[in-house]
Amino acid sequence: MNHGENMESNIDYHIQDEAERLLKEIELMTKNVENSKLYAELCFDLEQNETIQQHLFRHLGSHSRIQLVIYSLGSMGYSFHSQFQLAIVLLLKRNFSNLIGNIEVYDPAMSPTDIIVFKELGIEVLTIDENCKRQVQKPTMFYMPYPDYNLIGNLLGANWSSSCINQIFLLTNSFRSTLNVIRQCDFSGETVQRLERIFGFTTEIDIQTSYDMMYISLFSVFSWHFFDVDPDVDMETSLPVTEITEYKRDVKLGRSWLDMQRCLEENLLEYMQSDMTSEELAQIFGEHRGPRHLRCNSVPPPPGWINLNIYGIGKKGDQPGRYSGAFQDETGMCLGRYSGTIHVDDNVIAGLEALRHGLIRCTEGKPNAQKLIVESDNLYLSNLLIVALSQKK
């Protein structure tokens, strides 16, 4: 095997390893979502809301189940939000298998790791960027967590006939809120006209999220959208769209997964080297993270930042649990270490104990860490901290 083949083999191994870790993260996220009030209310609406029931019955007609297409999900390897929103779909598919058929997905931000994970989960990955212009031939649900408003326009435009639009329904950002935003920004064009013309034929049912700040940031204006246009209506004639504009996707969205990783790293380092506080940085990057680096060496923190690496493992048999932590500056110099024993079985609790002792030392000025990076190889602990920070915000 030559050097090039060996390098490619190592990259493939790392991608597969990343996919296995990402699958575990999604499994954990799915359990969290399953126990959330948000998902409970989604299930209640699908089972008990008479308006939704009537529209679903009309959509199904003679079909046994509905096709589900996911657009604008983003990359699960870059965003915990994307993992959360995928978990919603996985649970709906599991609990409403009599309603939801096969699932397809596409997003230009998908990485090779994302693609492997989708296939493992039984989701078909589209190989062509439809730019949200799919014209339906059967009842179809479109799930669009983070759509650019022009992508909504593309989807409506591709189905601008009563025979098509009556076969689709959307779980996405509220049309009402979208129109308010783009009108205030003085946007014009095809998308605005389509939204304005179809709004009178749309039943919009909001998703309730007022009880939890974490869900507000994820689904602040999320709604079900059902369309009901009389079959005899010629939409091109009765609801004409006079200004046709071609939507060109932002080139940033078309970046390869490796380019996106580099871009994220560059942006992160730029922010870290500024005068921004740790709290301000967390508000920007707390919902996202870069995938694990395909590198042999770690990247040191920028000047002014201190790295705290924590470790915890629960007790096994007669062996007590242990926790430890180490502080390093940007040069790699060790600024202090600590360790101890703990009588718990759970690795996450042991890791939290390591974090607690590290934060105590920071408040005591040992070391004086004005800007702190915390690292852990326990993905459950990392997810727990992300959820806690999201709820705090």
N, C-alpha and C positions, 0 to 999 in steps of 0.2 A: 504494500500500500504506500503510495507516494504521499508527500507532505500535504498536497491539496486535498486528497481523499481523506486523510487522517483528520484534517481541520474540519471538513464537512461532516465527518462522522461524529466529532466532538460536539459540533453545533446541534446536530440532530438529537444527540443524547441529551443535551441541556434543554432543548425545546420539549422533548418528551418528559423529562423530569419536571420542567415547569408546568406542563399540562397536568401531571399527576397532582402536583401541589395545588394548582388552581381548581381542580375538581374537588379537592378536600375543602377548599375555601368556600366553593359554591354550595357544597353539602351543608356546611355550617351555616352559611347565609340563609339557605332554604329553611333550615330548622328555625332560625330566628324570625323569618318572615311568616312562617306558618303559625307562629304563636302571637303575631301582631294583631292589633285592633284593625289596622288597615285591611289586612287580608280577610279577616272575619267579616268586615262590612262588604268587601267585594263579593264574597260568597253569599252573604245574605241578599244582596241586590240581585245576583244571578238566580237565586232560588225563590225569592219572595217578592221582588219588585214587579208589580203587574205590568207596568209599561215596558220594562225590559223583556219580560216574558212574552208579551204580545209581539214585540219586534223580532225576537229570536224565532218564534214560531213562524212568523211571516217569512223570515230569511231562509229558514231550513226548507220549507216547502216539501218537495219530494226527496230532498237530499237527507242522508243519514247524519252527516256531520259537516262542520264548517272548516274550511282551510284557514290557517293562521299564518300571516306573514309579518315578520319583524323587520322594521327599518329603524335606523337612527338609534341603535342601542349603544354604540360606542364599543370600546374594547374592554373586556372583563379583566384583562391583564393590567390595565391602566386605571381603572375606576371601580371603586366599591359600589358606586351608584349603579353601574352597569350590572354588577353581580346581583344587587338587590332587585333590579327590574327584571332580570332574567329569572330570578327565583319566583317572581309573581307568575310568569308564564309556565314554568315547570309545575307549579302547584295547581294552576288552573287546568293544565293538561291532565294531571293525575286525578284531580277531584271531579273534573267534568269531562271525562273521556267519552261520554255519550254525546257530548256537544262538539268538542274540539278534535279535529282530525290531525293530519300531518302538519308539521311546523317547518317553515322556511325562514332563513335569515340572511341579511346582507348588510354590511356596513364597511365603507372604505377604510375604517380604522382597525379592522380585524387583523390580528397577527396570526402567524402560523400556530401559535399556542392556542389562541381562541378557536381556530378552525378544528384542531384536534379535539378540543373539549366539546364543541358543538356536536361533532360526529359521535363522540362517546355518549352524549346525552340523547342521541336519536333525533337530532335536528338537522335538517338538510341545509347545507351551505350553498347559496347561489354563487355561481362562478362569473356571472355577468352583472355589472352595475346597471340596474334598471332605472336608476335615478328617480325611483318612486313613480314610474310611469306605467305600471302594470295595468292592463285592461283585463278585468275579471271575466271569467266565463261561468263562474259558479259562486255560491255564497262564500264570502271571504271576510275575515276579520283582520284589520291592520293594526298592529301594536307599534306605536311610534313614540318612544319616551322622550327623545331630544330632537325633534325635527326642526330644521330651518323652515320658516313659514313658506318659502318657495317650494319646498318638497311637498307640502300639503297641496299647494296649487298644482303641482305636477300630477299628483294622484287624482285630484278632482278632474283635472283636464283630460286625463286618459280615460276617464269613465263618465264623460259629460253626455250621458244619455240616460233616459229613465230605465232602460233595460239593464244597464250596467250599475248605475249608482244605487239602485234599489237593492242590489246584491251585496253591497259592502257596508260595513260599519267599522268605526274607529275607536280605539282607546288611546287617546293622545291629549295634547294640550287643548284647552277649551277654545272653540272657535270664537266665542264671545270675547274672551280675554285677548286672543290673538288679534282680532280686529281692532280692539281698543289700542293695543300697543302700536300696530303698524299705522293706524290713522294718526296717532300722536306724533309718530316719527315722520309723517308726511310721505309714507311709501305709496307708490301707485303701481299699477300694472295688472297683469293677468290674475295673480293670486288674490289681490284685494277684490277684484270684480267677481271672481268665482265665489269667494267666501261670502260676499254681500248677497249675491244672487241665490245661493243655495241655503243661506241661513234660515229663510222662511220655511224651508221644507225639511229642516233638521230638528230632531229631538235630541237635546243635550242634557245629560244627567251627570251632575258633578260627583266626584269622589270626595268623601268627607275626610279631611286630614287635620282638623283644627286641634286635635287632642295631643299631638306629639310633634315637637319641633323637627325631629329627624325626618318624619314623613312629609312635613310641609316643604322641606327643601327638596324632596324627591318628587312629590306629586302635588305641588301647590295649586296648579290649575288643571289637573287631570280630569277628563270627562269621557263618558260614553257618548258616541255620536251615531245616530240612526237617521237614515234618509227615507223619505216617502214622497216620491214624485208620481203623479198620475201617469200610467203607462201610455196614455194618448198624447202626453205633452211632448212636443219636439223641443228639447232644451236648447238646441242651437238657435232656434228661431225665437222661442219665448224667453229664454234667458241667455241672450247673446253676450259674448265676451269680445269687446271691440279692440282691446289693446293686447296683442300677443307678444310676450317677451320670452326669450330663451334664457333659462336659468343655467348659469355656469357655476359649477361647484367650486368652492374655495379650494385653491391648490393645497392648502394646509391639510384639508380633509383627505386628500389623495396621497399623502405621504405613505411610504412603506413603513412597516412596523419598526424597522431599525432606525429609519430617519425620525420617526416620532419619538423613539426612545432618546436619541441624541438631542432632539429639540427640547424634550422635557428636562433632560439633565442640564442643558445650557440655561434654560429659563430658571430652573431651581437654583443653580449656582449663582446666576445673576442676582436673584432676589436675596440669596444668603449673604452675598458680598455687599449688599446695600445696608442702609441704616435701619432696615425694617426689623421690628421686634419679633420674637418667637411667636407671640400670639397672632400678630398680623400675618406672618407666614403660614401659620396653621389654618387661618381663615381662608387662605387661597388654595393651599395644597392638602388640607386635611381630608378632603373627599377623594383624592387621587393618589396614586403612587406609581412609580415606574416599575417595570418588571425586573426580576432579579438579573443583575448584570451577567452577561456571558463573558466574564473576565476571570482571570486567576487571582488578580490582586485587588484588594479593596481600594475604594477611592477615599482619600483623606478629606476631612471637613475643611471648608474655606477658613481663612484667618478670622479669628474672633469667635469661632464656634468650638464647642467641646463635645466630643462623642462619648456617650455612655452605652456600653455594651452589657446587657444583662442576660443572666442565665438562671434557670431554675428547674429542678427535677424533684418529683415527689419521692417519698420513702418507698422502699421495696423490701419486704420481709423485715429482717433485722437492721437493714441499712437505713439510716435516717435520710430525710430529704435535705437537699442543699440548695442554697442560692448564692449568687456571686455577681459582682459588677466590676467594671474597670473603666476609668476615665482616661481619654487621650486627647491631646491637642492636635492641631493641623499638621504638626511635624511627626506625629506618631509617638511622641513622648508620653509615657504613662504618668498621669497626675494623681493616681491613687487607685487602690484596689480594696475590696472588702468581700467577705464571705461569711456564711453562717449556716447553721442547721435549722430545719423546720420540720415539725411532725405533722405533715399533711401528705395525702396520697396524690393530690392533683398537681400536675406540672404547671398549670396556669396560675394556681394560687402561689406556688413557689416562685414563679416568675414575677408575679405582682409584689411579692415580698422583696425581691431583688430591686424592683423599681422603687418601692417605698423607701428603702434604705438609701438608694442613690439620690432621691429627691431630698431626703432629710439632710444629706451631706451638702447638697447644693444650697439649701437654705442657710446652712451654717457657714457657707463660704469655703467648703472643703471638697472640691475647688469652687472658685467664684465663677460660676457658669451663667453668664448673662444670656447666652444663646446655646441651647442644648439640643443635641440630636440623640434620640434613644433608639437602639438597635436590639432586635431579638430574633432568634431563628424559630421561635414558636409561633406558627401562623394563627393558632387559636387566640393566643395572647394579643397578637397584633390586631386581629379583627375586633376583639373585645375593647381594646383601647380606642380604635376608630369609632365604634358605635358609641362609646362613652363620650368622646369628644364631640361627635355629631349631635348628641342629645344635649350636651352642655351649651352648644352654640344655638 
